[in-house]
Amino acid sequence: MAEYQHFDGETYITFNIVYATEKEVRLAITNRGKISVLTYDLYTDENGKYFEYGCMYDRIYIEDFEVM
């Protein structure tokens, strides 16, 4: 399963891709001890495909995920 860790300024949040299509990605998100399964729309820019996360709309790029 592909995994990515994002530091939000206080703690690390872990994203695991459950499945992805061309337009959306479903993720299992571990955030401060809680696990959520959410679907996000995918966008594209010059750096690749990404989704926006959190209140600051941080761009999380799919290419940054690593297979564990």
VENTAJO-V571563 format. One record per residue. N is the residue number from 0. RES is the residue in one small letter. PHI is phi in whole degrees, -180 to 180 (none if undefined). Layout:
n,res,phi
N,RES,PHI
N,RES,PHI
//
This chain:
n,res,phi
0,m,none
1,a,-76
2,e,-135
3,y,-146
4,q,-113
5,h,-120
6,f,-92
7,d,-96
8,g,105
9,e,-125
10,t,-152
11,y,-89
12,i,-112
13,t,-104
14,f,-111
15,n,-123
16,i,-77
17,v,-85
18,y,-159
19,a,-143
20,t,-121
21,e,-69
22,k,-112
23,e,-152
24,v,-136
25,r,-105
26,l,-126
27,a,-97
28,i,-114
29,t,-104
30,n,-135
31,r,55
32,g,87
33,k,-110
34,i,-112
35,s,-127
36,v,-114
37,l,-132
38,t,-112
39,y,-124
40,d,-73
41,l,-99
42,y,-122
43,t,-130
44,d,-136
45,e,-65
46,n,-96
47,g,122
48,k,-83
49,y,-150
50,f,-127
51,e,-102
52,y,-128
53,g,81
54,c,-72
55,m,-95
56,y,52
57,d,-60
58,r,-86
59,i,-110
60,y,-87
61,i,-62
62,e,-64
63,d,-81
64,f,-73
65,e,-118
66,v,-80
67,m,-101
//
